[in-house]
Amino acid sequence: MLVALALLGMLVLSGLQLAPIYNGTLLPLLVTIAAAASVLISVAVRRLPAYTAAPASVLGLAAMVFATVRVSAQAGQVAGPVPDVAREALANSIPRLLTALIPIEPQPDTVLLPVIATWLAGLAAAEAGVRYRRVLLSYSAPTVLFGGALYLVGPDTTAARTTTWIPLAYAALAILGLIASARPDLGGEALTGAQRRTLGLRLGGGALAGLAVIVLLSQLLGPTVAEQGNDTPVDPRNYVTPPQLDALDENPLVRLSGWNLNKDQHLFDAVVAPGPGAQQEPLIRLAILNDYDGVTWRIGSVYRNAGRVLGRSDGDGPAVTQTITIDELDGRLLPGIATPERVEGVRVAYDADTGTIALTDPVRKGLRYTVTSRQKPRPDDQELFVAEVPSPEEAGRFLALPGKVPDSIAQLGSHLGEGVSNPYQRAFAIQQWLEEHYKLVADAPSGHSYPNVEHFLFGNKQLGGQKGTSEQFTAAFAVLARLAGLPTRVAVGFQTHMGSPTIRGADAIAWPEVEFKGFGWVAFDPLPKSDTVQRPVEDDFKPKAPPSNPPPPSVPPPSDATSVQASRSAGPSAAPAVTSGGGNVLVLVVAAGVPVLLLTYFVAVPLLVARRRRQRLSTGPPSVRIDAAWNEVLIGLRQAGRPAPAHLTAEEIARYAANAAEPRAHSAGRSLRPAVPPVDELAVLVNAVAFAGASGPGESQAVRATAQATAYVEDLRGRRPWWRRLVWTLDPRPLRWHRRR
């Protein structure tokens, strides 16, 4: 009986090892019931034939599964018939567990697998240890279960700190079971003196041998095992792809212009109930955009399936409750005040780094949910005045400005940083510059690439420059701040209004955030205030024009005496001589210069085109090189006189490229020329780069993309007549076709 109790305790401890990463006490309770029931059933039928144990245990397991699904569905607010919920939970248990946010919400798909695993381990352990009295063998199933629990916990340091006693208790129960099973079986006969001495020698020899093996293993493996104590455990969640956003949600910044133009569009209702000390009209946040590639801001977040509880609360800041009802808002991102701690009424995915929530499916009209947030108060300006920002090594992602920043923007960044001594002053100087020199409008076209930012900062007012929506203000602040060494990200959300729950298109807004050590992310407002008088940019700053070729030295004008003398000596006979001399010089210059220019052109253009192609295909990260390879295919189609229509997708362009160079028929009796090399895989890689960003294709895919593009373009060129191939080689247009078209 002690063996059964030891096994039961070991199984319960395996479930308790998982308790710190689960919310509440439901999982430990269910695991304890499963362990006790499985062991007790095996103990109850131990005197019956062995074949009766499995059917009895299966019936008990079915009842346990039914009860587990029913109880956890009620606790997790999962609707639906029990059989359907159980079927869906069994099909998705493993991916849901590995993509769930810690603490994991006890729901059918997150508790069913631990309960079933505990039951099966209890059946195997009890049968081996109680029925067949193979106690050491019976420990294998609980030990595998215990190891699986440790692996699922992964690098969660909070769980590791709170469960240190569990392995010690597990070892103590294992020793207790071995002691309880160590009963000598002498068969009713007493040992003689010689037998006792022989038994003693064997036991002593075995003990010494075991001790020698332990000492040897400790010397050989001890240092290696000890070094593992400082390593971070493997996180199994890294092997499962979490829920991904589509292109519409990956960059919601581009939707601001549409929302602002349709200012009366009813997006959703938000009934906000601020707690004591909370901001009365807080901003509702939709998304945080971390990554910028010079063209587009992207979210780049990792969303994990979550239950009602979103992470562990630090209790900082007043609580704010929002009841949100979706109307015409689409996509998968859900609005909520930062930072959400609990969500009721819908199952969500959560990004712990940014505090934003999303659905695994698109939102639907009429969706209603409640968010409880912990509103972090803004630090005092005096505190921020002495605050530092993270180092470039720590915040490299939030300082990145890929590509070449336009000179005018870089010059403005340097101008705003002159005489500024600390990070907060630099951020405030950028905010003040934007709110004093630019105009906020609702009808500005969307765009936040380098050219868009440059046009917003320095463009002609008559052509739409120096005015924009919050998209342009925020993008300009973020670029200038990163130039100033400030870790910056972009937030997209909505303004609320006291006394009115309605959120419309006109309420959509973007704002920048800067990270400060000890304070986290702090929002800034670069939008002009109602009483701000816009000052012309040219009055305070004007970018220097880029250096150009120096003008030729000027010839001093002739003196009056020289002019008079020349006019007097000029007669009918002198004019032809002067004209003839000047004409001869001009003819000689043209005769010598034209061949030189042609020779220079014939040599320089192919070399420059080849050099540019080689640089773009061999330098930069894989995503940039894949984009360059696709650009080479598009350039090749244009040079062949078959440019790809602008409305086609990448896959459609790949099919178009295959048909753009029809195999050329040869003379009778000879076969057609083989088809052009395909670029289908390259099209797939281009889409992966566009929608996956930095986490997209790697080095090997970039190499294959370059090979495909090169093979296709060379084959396409080879199908042209000889004179078309010559024109192709001398064509200078690829030097200015630097963007994908």
N, C-alpha and C positions, 0 to 999 in steps of 0.2 A: 504493500500500500504506500510506503514511503517513496518507492520508485515512481508511482503514478503521480503523487503530489509534487515530486521534484520535476517531472516532465511538465506538469500543469504550470508550475511556477516559471519554468524556462520559456514556455509559450507565451504566458502573460507578459513576461519581461520583454519579449520580442515585440509585442504590440505597444508596450509602453515606450520603447525606443522610438516609435513613430509619433508618439503623442505631442512632442514639442513643435512639430511642423504642421499639426492640425489645429484647427480652431475649435475650442470647446472640449468636452469630455466624451462626446458620442463615440468616437473611434475606439478609445481604450475600453469603454464599456462593451461594445460589440465584440471586440477581439477577446476580451476576457470570457464572455459568454460562449463564443465559438470554441475557445481552448478547453473550457470546462466541459462543455457538452460532448465534444469529440472524444476526450479522454475517458469520461464517465461511461459513454456507450461502449467503448472497447473493454473497460473494466467489467461492465455488467454482463457482457457476453463472453468473457474469457474462458468460462467452463463449457461453453457450447462449441460445436465444430467451427473450425477456422473460417469456413466459407460463409458463415452467418454474419461475420463482422462487417464485411463490405456493404451488403445490402442494407443492414441496419444503419450504418453510418451515412450512406447515401440518402436514405429517407430523412435522417436528421439534418443533413446538409441542405436538402431542398427546403425544409421548414425554416432553417436558419437564413437561407437566401431570401425567402419570401418576407420574413420578419425584418431583415436588414434593409431591403429595398423599400418596404412600406414606411419604416421608421425614419430612414434617412431622407426619403422623398418628402415626408411631411416637414422634417426639420429644415431641409434645404429649399422648400417651396417649389418643388418640381412636380408639375401637374401631369396627369395621364394615368392610364390603367397600369397596375403593377406588372403584368407580363410584358407590356411594351417598354416600360421604363427599365425593367431588368434586362431585356434583350439589348436595348441601346447601351446600357451601362456595361454589359459584358463585352460588347463589340468595341467600346471606346475606353475601357478602363486604363490600359497601359499608356496610350498617348495623352489622355486627360491627366493622369497622374504626373507624367513627366513634363507637361506644359503648364501645370497648375501653379498659381502664385502661392508662396508661403506667407502666412498660414493657410493651409488648404482647407476649403470649406467641406465639411462632411456631407456629401451627396452620394446618391447611388453609384455613380461612376468613379468616385474617389475612395469609397469604403468597401465596395464589394470585393475587389481583388485582395486586400489584406485579410478580410474575413475568410474568404475561401482558402487562401494560402495557409492561414492559421489552422483551419479545420483539417485540411489534408495532412499538414505536418503533425497535428495531434493524433490523427488516425495511424499514420505510419510509426510514430514514436511509441504509442501505447501498444500497438501490436508487437513490435520488436522487443520492447522493454518489459511489458507485463505478461503477454502470452508466452513468448519464447525466451524471456529472461536474458536477452542480449542487450544489456543496459548501455554499454559503450556504443554499440551500433545504433541504438535508439536515439542517441544524442545527435546523430547526423542531420535529421530533419529539422529539429529546432535550431541547430546551429546554422544551417542554410537559411532558415527564415530570419534569424537574427542578423546574419550578414547581409541579406537582402534589405532589411530595414535600415541598416547602417548606410548601404549604398544609396538608398532612396533619399535619406536625409542629406547626403552629400556634404558640401562645405558649409552647411548652416551652423555658424559658430554658436548661436544662442542655444540650439539644441544640444550641441556638444557640451556646453558648460552645465546645462541643467540635468544631464543624464549620465554623469560620470559614475554614479553609484550603480547603475544598471549592469554594466559588465562584471563588476565585483559580485553582485548578488547572483548573477547568472552562473559564475564559476562556483560560488558556494553551493548552489543547488545541485550542480553537476557532481560535486564532491560528495554531497549528502546522498545522492542516488547511488553512487558507486559504493559508499560505505554500507548502505542498507542492503545492497545485493551481494556483499562479500561474506556469504555464509559457507563455511567449509563443509563439504559433503564427504564424510568418512565411511559411508556405507555401513555404519554400525560396528566397525572394528576399531580397536585401539591401535595406535602406532607403537612399534617397538622402538628401542633406543637407537638402533641403526637407522631406522626409517626417519626418525626425528632429525638425526644428524644430517642425513642426506637431504631432507626437505629444507633444513636450515641453510645448508650449503647452496642449494639451488636458489633459494630466495635471496640469499646474500649476493651470490654471483649475478643474479638478474638485476638486483638493485644497483650493484656497482656498474654493471654494463649500461644500465639506463642512465645513471649519473654521468658516466663518461660521455655518452652520446649527447646528453644535454649540455655538458660543458663544451664539447667540441662544436656543437651547433651555435652556442652562444658566442664563441670566439669567431666563428666564420660568418655568421649572419647577424650578430648583434650590432655591429656598427652600421650596417646597411639598414637594418630595421630602425635603429635609433634616428638615423638621418631622415627617415620618412615622417617623423613626428613634426618636423617643421614645414612639411609640404602641405599644400592645400589639397584636400580630397577631390577626386574627380566628380564633377557635377553631371549626373546622367541627363539632366535637362538640356545639355549642350548637344546631345545626339538626336534630339527631336526638334523639328522645325515648328516654331510657335506660329500662332495665327498671323497671317500677312495682310497688309493693306493693299488696296488697288491704287492705281495712279490717281484717281480722283481724290482719295484721302491722303495720299503720300505728300501732297503739296496743296493743302487747302488755302494757301495764301493767294493763289490765282483766282479764287472764287470771290474775293472781296469786291472786286469791281462789279461783278454781276449782282451780288447782293445789294451793294450801294445804289446801283442804278434802279433795281426793283425795290425801292425803299419801303414799299408797303407790303411786300411779301411776308406772310405770316409763317415764320420758321418754327417757333415753339412757344409754349407758355412756361414760365418759371415762377413758382410761388416760393419766395425766399423768406425764411424765418431765421434772422440772425440772432445769435445768442448774446449774452452780456459782453460788451467790449468789442463786438464785431463791427466791421464796416457796414454802413447802412446801404450803400449802393455798390456792392462788389462787382468785379468783372467776372463773367462766366467764361471759363476757358474751354476751348474746343481741342486745340492741338499745340504741341511744342515742336518747332522745326530746328533741328540741331545742325544739319549738314548743308554746306553751300559749295557748289561746284563752279561758280562764276556765271551760271545761267539760271539755276533753279535752287530754291530752298526745299529741303526734304526733311521728313520727320526722322527717319532712321532709327526708330525705337523698336524695342522687343516687347511685344504684348504677350502676356501669359494668362491662360484661363484662370479666372478667380471666382470666388463665391461672393457672399455678402460682405465679408470682411476683407479689406484691401490693405494688406500689410500690417505691421505692428505699429501702433500709435506711440508717438513720443510725448503726447499730451501737451504740445506747445501751441498756444493760440486759442482763441474762442471758437466754439463750434457753430456751424451754420448748416441749416437743413434746407434743402431745395426739393420741391416736388415738380418734376418736369414732364410736360406732355408734348410729344412731338407732333407737328402739323406738316409743314412742307419741307422741313430739313431732310436731306437725303444723305447717302453715304453710310459709313459704318462708325464714324466717330461720334461719341456722346458728349454733350456739353455738361459741365459741372464746375463748381467753384473749387479752386485749389485750396488745400490738398484733400482729395476724397479719402475717407476712411471706411465708409460702409455704403453699399448699394442695395436697395430693396426693390423687388418687383421685376428684375431682369438679370440674366446671367451675362457677365461681361468679361472682357479681357482687359488687363491692367498693365501699364508700364510704370514700374516703381520709380524709375529714374526721373521721369517727367511728371508723374502724377496725373496722367491722362487715361481715359477709359474708352473702350471701343466694344462693338458687338462682333461676334463671329459671323453674323449675317447682316445684310443691310437693314437699316432702321425702317420702320413702317409707320404710317400715319396712325395716330392714336396711341402709340406706345407711351406708357406712363411708368415712371420709376422715381424713387426717392434717393437722394444722395446726402449723406452726412459728411461734411468737410471740416477740416481743422484749418481755419484761416490764420495764416502766419502774419503777424503785424510787420509793417515795413520798418526797418531800422531807422534810428534817428540820424539826421544828416551829420551831426557831430561825430557819431560813431563811424559812419561811412567815410568821413573825411580822413581818418587815420587808418582805414582798412586797406589791406593789400589784396591783390588778385593772385590766383594760382599761377605757378610757374609755367612756361611754355611746355615743359615735359609733362606736366599734369593735365594741362588743358589744351593740348595740341589740336584736338578735334574742333574746339570752339574758337580757335584762332586761324584756322585754315582759310586761305584765299587762293584757290587753284587758278592757274593761268596767269596772265599778265593783267594787273590792275591798270586801268587807264592813267596816264600821267597826270591828267587834271585832277582826278580823285586823289591820287597819292599826294599831289602838291597841297590840296585842301587839307588832307589829314595832317601833313607836316605843319601847315599854317595854324590849325586849331590846337596843335600840341605845343606850340611855342610858349615858353614861360609857365607851363603847367607842371606842377611838381608831383602830384599823386594821382592814382587811378580814378578816384571819384571826381576830381576836378576835370580830368580829361573827358569822362563820360558826361559831366554836366555841361562842359563847353560845347560838345557835339550837340547835345539836346538844345541848348540855347541858340546855337547857330541855326539849326533847322527850324525851330519855332519862330524865329525872328525874320527869316529871309524867304520863306516859301509859303505857298498858298494851298490850303486844303480844299479840294473839290471832290465831287462825287462821280463825275463823268470821265475821269482820266482812264485811259486804257490800261489793262493789266500788263505787268512786266516788271521784273526785278533783276535782270541780268546786268552785267557791267555796262553795256550801252544804255539800258534803260535808266540805271542810276546816274550815269553821266549826263544824260539828257535832262533828267529831273533836276540835277544840281546846277547845270550850266546852259541848258538849252534856251533857245529864243522863246520869249514869252508868247509871241504871236504864233509860234508853232507848237504850243503846248508845253514848253519847258517851264521849269521852276514852279510847278504845281502838280499835285497828285493826290491820291487817296492815302489812307494810312499804310497801304502796302508800300508805296514809294518812300514815305517818311521812315518807316521801320527798316526797310532794306538799306536805305542810305545810312541810317544810324549804325546798323550792324556792320556794314562794310568799313565805315570810318572808324568804328570802335575796334574792330579787329586789326586795322592798320595801326591803331594806337596801342596794341598789345593788350586789349581787354577781351577776356573770354565772353562771347556774346552768342545768344540764340534768339529766335523769333517766336513769339506767341501769337496765336489767332484765337479770337473769342468774340464775346458780345457784351455790350453795355446793358445794365439793368436800370430800371426807373422805379423810384419809390411810388407805391400805390398802383402800379400797372404791371401785371405779370406778362404782358405780351412782348415778345422779342421779334422784331421785324428785320428786314434786310438792311435798313438804315442803321441798325444797331451793331452790325458786324464791324469789327475793328481788329487791328494788329498792333502790337507793341513790342519793343525790344527788352531783353533782360540781360543784365551783366552779373557775372559771378564774382563775389567777394569772399575772401577767407573768413570763416566764422559766422557768416550771415547767409550764405547760399546765394540763390538767384534773386536779384533785386530788379524790379521793373522800372523803366524810364518812360516818360511821355514826351516825345519830340513834336507832337502836334501843336500848331499855333493856338493860343488862347483867344478867347472872344475879344479881349481888349488889345490884342497885339497888332501893331502897325508894321506891315511888311516893309522891310528895307531892301533896296536893290542889292543883289549880290555883287554887282560890279563896283559898288561904292566901298566895299570892305575887302574884296578879294577878286583877283582876276588871274586865271591860270596863265603861266608863261607858255608861249608858243614853242613847240619842239624845235630844236636847232635845224636849220636847213643849210644847203650849200652856200658859201659866201658869194656875194655878187662880184662880177669882174671889176677890176680897178677902173675907176672913171678917168676919162681923158680930159685934161683941163681945156676950157674953151679958148679959142685963139684970141690974141689981143686985137685991139681995134686997128693998130697999124698993119698987122699981118693981114687982116681981112681986107682993108682998103687996098693994099698992094696986090693981093691976089685978085681982087675984082678988076683992078686996072690992067693987070697983065693978061687976064683971060680974054682971048679973042677968038675969031672963027677958026684960025688955024691951030690954036692950042687945044681946043675942046676935043677933037678926035683923038689926039695922042693920049690925053688923060683917060678917056673912056676905054681905049684899047688896052692900056696897061692894067686898069682895074679888072677888065674882063678876063685877061689872061690869068691873073692871079686867082680869080674866082674859079675859072675852069680847072686850074691845077689843083686847087683845094678840093673841089668836088671830085675830080678824077682820082685823087689819092684817098679821099675820105670815105667815099661810098664803098669801095671794096673792103676797107678796114672795118667799117660798120657792119657790113654783111657778114664778114668772117667772124667778127665778135659775136654777132647775133647767132650764127650757126653753131658756134662753140658754146657760148654762155647759156643759151636757153636750155638745151638738153641737160647740161651739167646742173643748172639750178633746179630744174624740175626733178631730176634724179636725186639730187641732194635733199631737197625738201621731202620727197617721198620717203627716202631712207630714214630721215630724222623722225618723221611722224609715225612710221611703222615700227621703229626700233626703240624709241625713247618714251618714257612716261609709264604710268601704271597700266595694268592689263585693260581696264575699261577704256582708257584713252586710245590705246593702240587698236582695240577692236573697232572703236568709232572711226579711227583713221582708215582702217582696212575697208570698212563699209563706204567711206568717202571715196576711196580709190575706185571702187566698183561704179559708183555714181558718176565720177569724173570720166571713167572709161566709156560709159554709155553716152555721155554728152559728146565726147570726142568722136565716137562712132556715128554721131548723128541720130542717135536713138535715146534722147534723155528720158528718164523715168518720170511719169506724171506725178505731180506733187501730192495728189490725193491718195496715192497707193500706200498701203502698209508695207512693212519690211518683207513679210512673206509674199505679198503680191508682187513686190519689186523683184524678189528672187525668181518667181515664175516668169515675170516680164523679161528679166535678164537672160533667162534660158532661151526665150523665143526671139530675143533681139538680134541674135546672130544665127540665122538659119544656116544649116550645113550647106556648103556650096557644092553643086553637082559638078562632076568631072566629065571627061569625054566618055563616050560609049564604052562599055566594058569595064569601067573603073567604078569603084564604090564611092558613096558619098563620104564627105569628111565627117569624122566623129563629132558628136555634140560637144558644146562648150562645157568646161568644168562647172559643176553646180556650185551655187553659193547659198544653198538652203540653210546649212548649219551656221553660216555667218549671219544670216538674217535672225536666226533664233538667238545667237549671242548678242546681237545688237538690241533686241528686245529685252534680254536679261540685263544688259547694262542700263537701259533706260528706266527699268522698273525696279531693279535691285540695288543700284548705286554701288557703294563701296563693298557690299557683301556679295556682289555678282561674280562673273567668271574670273578664273585665275590665270596663272602664267601659261599653262598648257593650252587653254582655250585661245589666248591671245596669239600664240604661235600658230595654231591651226587657222585662225582667222586671217592672219597675214599670208599664210601659204595659199589659202583659197582665193583671196583677193588678187594676189600676184598671178596665180595660174589663170584665173578668169580673164584678167585684163590682157595678159600676154597672148592668150588664145584669141581673144576678141580682136586685138590689133593684127594678129597674123592672118586673119580672114579678110583684111582690107586689101585692095589692089596696091601695087608697089608705090604709086604716087600718093595714095592716101596714107600709107605707112610713113612716108617721108614727111607729109604735112603733120601727121600725128606727132612725130618726133620733134618737129620745130614749133609746135603749138605752144605759145606762152600763156594761154588762158588758165591752165591748172595752177599757176602761181598765185592767182587771185581767187580761185575757187577753194577757199579755205574752210568753208562751212558745209555741213551736209545739206544737200538740196533734194 
